[in-house]
Amino acid sequence: MKVRYMVVVSLMVLALIVVGCVKPAPPAPPAPPAPEVTPEVEEFVMPEVIYMSSLGVESGNYAQAAIIADAMMKKYGVRMRVIPGGTSPERLNLLRGGDVHVWGEGSGQWAPFEGLDDYGLPAWGPQSLRMIWRGPYPQGCSLMTACDANIKTPADLKGKKVGWLVGDPGRQLLMAAYLAFANLTWDDVIKVEFPSHSAWQQGLVTGKHDALVNPPSSPSSYELEASPRGCCWPTIDPDDKEAWTRMTAVCGYIFPFKASGGAGMEPGKTYDITTFPGMGFTVYASASEDFVYNLAKMINESYDLYKDQELVNTFNAEQAMKTPVGYHPYHEGTVKYLKEIGYWTAEHEAWQNEMLERDRILQATWKAAREEAIEKEMSIEDSRDFWLEKRAEALKKAGLPVYGF
């Protein structure tokens, strides 16, 4: 028994010695860190069809949009469907309600940004609009008359029949500016009302009225030229400083221009007329930056496909950005693109900041004016007049021009 006990003890000691002589296994290496999962950034995809509201098919704006749309389709495979017709508020309302992506128009885009005329009514107010792109008029845009009306200067408008486009404050204000050039108002002419842009244009051809504002390169200008009435361009004297002060107090975006080609113009002769920013591709400030960036890029980079078309040969960045002036600020997506391609200058930045500040003042003043008008239970017309008073006070206080009539 004692021997068996000694054997067991000896075996246990031997086992301990063996275990002590064996090197312990190295510790398991730490588990590799889990790979970082980078969230997938979804690439922005333009809509297959971009919808754009525009003037009627007889207008230069419609033709411009259609030409650029065709070029974009050929280069990028993106369709742009141009929806014509209606008044400026009706076309803007399509954008406002989300029925179109873009609003394409010229001077009609100015009044809604400013909250003037019908845009001062409670249903509207100043609109925070932003430019995607625009192109200057290649041969200006000015007072156009039928030759048989014998209107040589704006002063000759007195007593003439002048078209009033119902429900289109932008066009009403624009004509008021040319009347102001001659120290006239709408009370000094025979106002002839028209329900649509098409009727307004055709009314000049058929003799229902004598004058409107149009670009010499527009199809409707050539139609007037081909009619028995003929197409004439009254002289807008660039040296009459007092007249220009009166005009730009109504519409601050008009400038002198020397035209040398277009409907009703003799080859080799220059005409003292006016110009202002051409058709703009416009959205609200809330529009997608990616959408705006890509559309601006498409318009500019498809230029080679439409550069030989007179109506749109100024829509490349080089010509479109010669001056920053427009009807409202540029959208941030456009600014991003212009900076990338080197067409955003200190001058553009200064103008943009002033316009953004103007927008801020208009929006804040509108909100306060509406609250007070509601509290005082003002009528619709009284509330508009109240808004226009508050608007003028706020802009003057900020040292900014008021505009309007």
C-alpha positions as CSV (number, residue, x, y, z in Angstrom):
1,M,0.0,0.0,0.0
2,K,2.9,2.3,0.9
3,V,4.6,1.5,-2.4
4,R,1.4,2.2,-4.4
5,Y,1.2,5.6,-2.6
6,M,4.8,6.5,-3.4
7,V,4.2,5.6,-7.1
8,V,1.2,7.9,-7.3
9,V,3.1,10.8,-5.7
10,S,6.1,10.3,-8.0
11,L,3.8,10.3,-11.0
12,M,2.2,13.6,-9.9
13,V,5.6,15.3,-9.3
14,L,6.8,14.1,-12.7
15,A,3.6,15.6,-14.3
16,L,4.2,18.9,-12.6
17,I,7.8,19.0,-13.8
18,V,6.7,18.2,-17.4
19,V,4.0,20.9,-17.3
20,G,6.5,23.4,-15.9
21,C,8.9,22.7,-18.7
22,V,6.4,23.2,-21.5
23,K,6.3,26.8,-22.8
24,P,2.8,28.3,-22.6
25,A,1.0,28.8,-25.9
26,P,1.3,32.4,-27.1
27,P,-1.9,34.5,-26.6
28,A,-4.2,34.6,-29.6
29,P,-3.7,37.7,-31.7
30,P,-6.4,40.4,-31.3
31,A,-9.3,40.2,-33.7
32,P,-8.8,42.6,-36.6
33,P,-11.0,45.8,-36.3
34,A,-14.3,45.6,-38.2
35,P,-14.0,47.3,-41.6
36,E,-15.5,50.8,-41.7
37,V,-18.7,50.7,-43.7
38,T,-18.9,53.8,-45.9
39,P,-22.4,54.7,-46.5
40,E,-23.2,54.6,-50.2
41,V,-23.7,58.1,-51.7
42,E,-26.5,57.9,-54.1
43,E,-25.6,59.6,-57.4
44,F,-28.0,62.4,-58.3
45,V,-30.1,61.5,-61.4
46,M,-31.8,64.2,-63.4
47,P,-35.5,63.6,-64.2
48,E,-36.0,61.8,-67.5
49,V,-38.2,64.7,-68.5
50,I,-37.8,68.3,-67.3
51,Y,-41.0,70.3,-67.4
52,M,-40.7,74.0,-68.1
53,S,-43.5,76.7,-68.3
54,S,-43.0,79.3,-71.0
55,L,-44.7,82.0,-73.1
56,G,-46.7,81.0,-76.1
57,V,-45.3,79.3,-79.2
58,E,-45.2,82.6,-81.1
59,S,-42.7,84.1,-78.6
60,G,-39.0,84.3,-78.7
61,N,-38.8,82.8,-75.2
62,Y,-40.6,79.6,-76.3
63,A,-38.3,79.3,-79.4
64,Q,-35.2,79.8,-77.2
65,A,-36.3,77.1,-74.7
66,A,-37.2,74.7,-77.6
67,I,-33.7,75.1,-79.2
68,I,-31.8,74.6,-76.0
69,A,-34.1,71.6,-75.1
70,D,-33.2,70.0,-78.4
71,A,-29.5,70.5,-77.8
72,M,-29.7,69.0,-74.3
73,M,-31.6,66.0,-75.7
74,K,-28.9,65.3,-78.3
75,K,-26.0,65.7,-75.9
76,Y,-27.4,64.2,-72.7
77,G,-30.5,62.3,-73.6
78,V,-32.5,64.4,-71.1
79,R,-35.8,65.7,-72.5
80,M,-37.2,69.1,-71.6
81,R,-40.8,69.6,-72.3
82,V,-41.8,73.3,-72.8
83,I,-45.4,74.0,-71.8
84,P,-46.5,77.3,-73.4
85,G,-49.3,79.8,-72.7
86,G,-51.1,81.7,-70.1
87,T,-50.1,84.9,-68.3
88,S,-46.9,85.3,-66.2
89,P,-48.7,84.5,-62.9
90,E,-50.3,81.4,-64.4
91,R,-46.9,80.2,-65.7
92,L,-45.3,80.9,-62.3
93,N,-48.1,79.2,-60.5
94,L,-47.2,76.0,-62.4
95,L,-43.7,76.2,-60.8
96,R,-45.2,77.2,-57.4
97,G,-47.5,74.2,-57.4
98,G,-44.8,71.8,-58.4
99,D,-46.3,71.0,-61.8
100,V,-43.1,72.1,-63.6
101,H,-39.4,72.0,-62.6
102,V,-38.5,75.4,-64.2
103,W,-40.1,78.6,-65.3
104,G,-38.7,80.2,-68.4
105,E,-39.4,83.9,-69.1
106,G,-37.8,87.3,-69.4
107,S,-38.9,90.5,-67.8
108,G,-42.1,88.9,-66.4
109,Q,-40.0,87.3,-63.7
110,W,-39.1,90.6,-62.1
111,A,-42.4,91.7,-60.6
112,P,-43.0,88.5,-58.5
113,F,-39.6,88.8,-56.9
114,E,-40.3,92.4,-56.0
115,G,-43.9,91.8,-54.8
116,L,-45.3,94.5,-57.2
117,D,-48.8,95.0,-58.5
118,D,-50.9,91.8,-58.4
119,Y,-48.0,90.1,-56.6
120,G,-48.7,92.4,-53.7
121,L,-52.0,90.7,-53.1
122,P,-52.4,88.3,-50.2
123,A,-52.4,85.2,-52.4
124,W,-48.9,86.0,-53.6
125,G,-46.4,88.4,-51.9
126,P,-42.7,88.6,-53.0
127,Q,-41.4,85.3,-54.3
128,S,-38.0,84.0,-53.4
129,L,-37.0,83.1,-56.9
130,R,-33.5,82.1,-58.1
131,M,-31.9,82.1,-61.5
132,I,-30.4,78.9,-62.9
133,W,-29.3,80.5,-66.2
134,R,-30.1,83.3,-68.6
135,G,-28.8,84.7,-71.9
136,P,-28.7,88.3,-73.0
137,Y,-30.9,89.4,-75.9
138,P,-28.5,89.2,-79.0
139,Q,-30.0,92.4,-80.5
140,G,-31.5,94.0,-77.5
141,C,-35.2,94.2,-76.4
142,S,-37.1,97.5,-76.7
143,L,-40.2,99.4,-77.5
144,M,-41.6,98.0,-80.8
145,T,-44.3,99.7,-82.8
146,A,-46.2,99.4,-86.0
147,C,-44.7,101.7,-88.6
148,D,-48.1,103.1,-89.6
149,A,-48.6,104.4,-86.0
150,N,-45.8,106.9,-86.7
151,I,-44.2,106.6,-83.2
152,K,-40.6,107.9,-83.5
153,T,-39.8,108.3,-79.8
154,P,-41.6,107.3,-76.6
155,A,-43.1,110.8,-76.5
156,D,-45.2,109.9,-79.5
157,L,-47.0,107.2,-77.5
158,K,-49.3,109.9,-76.1
159,G,-52.8,109.3,-77.3
160,K,-51.9,106.0,-79.1
161,K,-53.4,102.6,-78.5
162,V,-51.1,100.5,-76.2
163,G,-51.7,96.9,-75.3
164,W,-52.4,96.0,-71.6
165,L,-51.8,92.3,-71.0
166,V,-54.4,91.5,-68.3
167,G,-53.0,89.7,-65.3
168,D,-49.4,90.2,-66.3
169,P,-47.8,92.8,-64.0
170,G,-44.3,92.4,-65.4
171,R,-45.4,93.6,-68.9
172,Q,-47.6,96.4,-67.5
173,L,-44.6,97.7,-65.5
174,L,-42.3,97.4,-68.4
175,M,-44.5,99.5,-70.7
176,A,-44.9,102.0,-67.8
177,A,-41.1,102.4,-67.8
178,Y,-41.1,103.4,-71.5
179,L,-44.0,105.8,-70.9
180,A,-42.0,107.3,-67.9
181,F,-39.1,107.9,-70.3
182,A,-41.3,110.5,-72.0
183,N,-42.8,111.6,-68.7
184,L,-46.1,109.9,-69.5
185,T,-48.2,107.3,-67.7
186,W,-50.9,104.8,-68.6
187,D,-53.4,107.6,-68.3
188,D,-51.8,109.3,-71.3
189,V,-52.5,106.5,-73.7
190,I,-55.5,104.4,-74.8
191,K,-55.2,101.2,-72.9
192,V,-56.4,98.1,-74.9
193,E,-56.7,95.0,-72.9
194,F,-55.7,91.5,-74.1
195,P,-56.3,88.2,-72.3
196,S,-53.2,86.4,-73.4
197,H,-49.6,86.9,-74.7
198,S,-50.6,85.5,-78.1
199,A,-53.6,87.9,-78.4
200,W,-51.4,90.8,-77.3
201,Q,-48.8,90.0,-80.0
202,Q,-51.4,89.4,-82.7
203,G,-53.2,92.5,-81.8
204,L,-50.3,94.6,-82.9
205,V,-50.2,92.9,-86.3
206,T,-54.0,93.2,-86.9
207,G,-54.1,96.9,-85.8
208,K,-55.9,96.6,-82.4
209,H,-53.0,98.5,-80.8
210,D,-49.8,100.2,-81.7
211,A,-46.9,99.3,-79.4
212,L,-45.4,96.7,-77.1
213,V,-42.0,95.6,-75.9
214,N,-40.2,92.9,-77.8
215,P,-36.7,91.7,-79.0
216,P,-35.9,92.4,-82.7
217,S,-34.8,88.7,-83.0
218,S,-38.2,87.3,-81.9
219,P,-40.4,85.4,-84.4
220,S,-43.3,87.8,-83.6
221,S,-41.1,90.8,-84.5
222,Y,-40.5,89.3,-88.0
223,E,-44.2,88.6,-88.3
224,L,-45.0,92.3,-87.7
225,E,-42.3,93.2,-90.2
226,A,-43.9,91.0,-92.8
227,S,-47.4,92.5,-92.2
228,P,-48.8,95.6,-94.0
229,R,-48.2,97.6,-90.8
230,G,-44.4,97.0,-90.7
231,C,-42.1,96.9,-87.7
232,C,-40.4,100.0,-86.3
233,W,-38.1,100.8,-83.4
234,P,-38.6,104.2,-81.7
235,T,-35.3,105.9,-80.7
236,I,-34.5,105.7,-77.0
237,D,-32.0,108.5,-76.6
238,P,-29.1,107.1,-74.6
239,D,-27.9,110.7,-73.7
240,D,-31.2,111.9,-72.1
241,K,-30.2,111.4,-68.5
242,E,-33.4,112.7,-67.0
243,A,-35.5,110.4,-69.1
244,W,-33.3,107.4,-68.2
245,T,-33.6,108.3,-64.5
246,R,-37.4,108.3,-64.8
247,M,-37.4,105.0,-66.7
248,T,-35.0,103.1,-64.4
249,A,-37.0,104.3,-61.3
250,V,-39.8,102.1,-62.6
251,C,-37.7,99.2,-63.9
252,G,-34.1,99.2,-62.8
253,Y,-32.9,96.5,-65.2
254,I,-33.1,98.4,-68.5
255,F,-30.0,99.7,-70.3
256,P,-29.2,101.5,-73.5
257,F,-28.3,99.3,-76.4
258,K,-27.2,99.8,-80.0
259,A,-28.8,97.3,-82.3
260,S,-27.6,96.5,-85.7
261,G,-29.8,93.6,-86.9
262,G,-33.3,92.1,-86.5
263,A,-36.8,92.6,-87.7
264,G,-37.5,96.0,-89.2
265,M,-33.8,97.1,-89.2
266,E,-31.9,98.2,-92.3
267,P,-28.6,96.3,-92.8
268,G,-25.6,98.4,-91.9
269,K,-27.6,100.8,-89.7
270,T,-27.5,101.0,-85.9
271,Y,-30.5,101.8,-83.8
272,D,-30.6,103.4,-80.3
273,I,-32.9,101.1,-78.4
274,T,-32.7,99.3,-75.0
275,T,-31.9,95.9,-73.6
276,F,-32.3,94.0,-70.4
277,P,-31.7,90.5,-69.1
278,G,-33.1,87.9,-71.5
279,M,-35.0,84.7,-70.8
280,G,-34.1,83.1,-67.5
281,F,-34.4,79.5,-66.4
282,T,-35.9,80.1,-62.9
283,V,-36.7,78.1,-59.8
284,Y,-37.5,78.8,-56.2
285,A,-34.6,79.2,-53.7
286,S,-35.7,75.8,-52.2
287,A,-34.9,73.9,-55.4
288,S,-32.4,71.1,-55.3
289,E,-28.8,72.2,-55.5
290,D,-27.9,69.1,-57.5
291,F,-30.7,69.6,-60.0
292,V,-29.8,73.3,-60.6
293,Y,-26.1,72.5,-60.8
294,N,-26.6,69.8,-63.4
295,L,-29.1,71.8,-65.5
296,A,-26.8,74.9,-65.5
297,K,-24.0,72.6,-66.7
298,M,-26.2,71.0,-69.4
299,I,-27.3,74.4,-70.8
300,N,-23.8,75.7,-71.0
301,E,-22.0,72.6,-72.1
302,S,-24.4,71.8,-74.9
303,Y,-23.7,75.3,-76.4
304,D,-21.8,74.0,-79.4
305,L,-25.1,72.4,-80.6
306,Y,-27.0,75.7,-80.6
307,K,-24.4,78.4,-81.0
308,D,-25.3,79.1,-84.6
309,Q,-28.9,79.9,-83.7
310,E,-29.3,83.7,-83.3
311,L,-32.0,83.5,-80.7
312,V,-29.7,81.6,-78.3
313,N,-26.1,82.4,-79.3
314,T,-25.6,84.3,-76.1
315,F,-26.4,81.5,-73.7
316,N,-22.9,80.3,-73.0
317,A,-21.2,81.3,-69.8
318,E,-18.8,83.7,-71.5
319,Q,-21.6,85.9,-72.7
320,A,-24.2,85.2,-70.1
321,M,-21.9,86.3,-67.3
322,K,-20.5,89.5,-68.8
323,T,-22.6,91.4,-66.3
324,P,-24.3,89.9,-63.2
325,V,-27.6,91.8,-63.6
326,G,-30.7,89.7,-63.5
327,Y,-34.2,89.7,-62.1
328,H,-33.3,87.9,-58.9
329,P,-30.3,86.2,-57.3
330,Y,-28.6,83.1,-58.7
331,H,-29.3,79.7,-57.2
332,E,-26.5,78.2,-55.1
333,G,-26.3,75.3,-57.5
334,T,-25.5,77.7,-60.3
335,V,-23.0,79.6,-58.2
336,K,-21.2,76.4,-57.5
337,Y,-21.0,75.5,-61.2
338,L,-19.8,79.0,-62.2
339,K,-17.1,79.0,-59.6
340,E,-15.9,75.6,-60.9
341,I,-15.5,76.9,-64.4
342,G,-14.1,80.3,-63.5
343,Y,-17.0,82.6,-64.3
344,W,-17.8,83.9,-60.9
345,T,-16.1,87.2,-60.1
346,A,-16.0,89.6,-57.2
347,E,-18.5,91.8,-59.1
348,H,-20.9,88.8,-59.4
349,E,-20.5,88.1,-55.7
350,A,-21.2,91.7,-54.7
351,W,-24.3,91.8,-56.8
352,Q,-25.5,88.5,-55.5
353,N,-25.1,89.5,-51.9
354,E,-27.1,92.7,-52.5
355,M,-29.9,90.8,-54.2
356,L,-29.9,88.2,-51.4
357,E,-30.2,91.0,-48.8
358,R,-33.0,92.6,-50.9
359,D,-34.8,89.2,-50.9
360,R,-34.4,89.0,-47.1
361,I,-35.8,92.5,-46.6
362,L,-38.8,91.8,-48.9
363,Q,-39.6,88.5,-47.2
364,A,-39.4,89.9,-43.7
365,T,-41.4,93.0,-44.5
366,W,-44.1,91.0,-46.3
367,K,-44.5,88.8,-43.2
368,A,-44.8,91.7,-40.9
369,A,-47.2,93.6,-43.2
370,R,-49.4,90.6,-43.6
371,E,-49.7,90.0,-39.9
372,E,-50.6,93.6,-39.3
373,A,-53.1,93.7,-42.2
374,I,-54.8,90.6,-40.9
375,E,-54.9,92.0,-37.4
376,K,-56.5,95.2,-38.7
377,E,-58.9,93.2,-40.9
378,M,-57.9,95.2,-44.0
379,S,-59.5,94.5,-47.4
380,I,-57.6,92.8,-50.1
381,E,-56.9,96.1,-52.0
382,D,-56.1,98.0,-48.8
383,S,-53.7,95.3,-47.7
384,R,-51.8,95.5,-51.0
385,D,-51.5,99.3,-50.7
386,F,-50.3,98.8,-47.1
387,W,-47.7,96.3,-48.2
388,L,-46.4,98.6,-50.9
389,E,-46.0,101.4,-48.4
390,K,-44.1,99.1,-45.9
391,R,-42.0,97.8,-48.8
392,A,-41.0,101.2,-49.9
393,E,-40.1,102.2,-46.3
394,A,-38.0,99.1,-45.7
395,L,-36.0,99.4,-49.0
396,K,-35.4,103.1,-48.5
397,K,-34.2,102.5,-44.9
398,A,-31.7,99.9,-46.3
399,G,-30.5,102.3,-49.0
400,L,-31.9,100.2,-51.8
401,P,-34.0,101.4,-54.8
402,V,-37.7,101.0,-54.6
403,Y,-38.9,100.6,-58.2
404,G,-42.4,100.3,-59.5
405,F,-45.0,102.8,-60.4
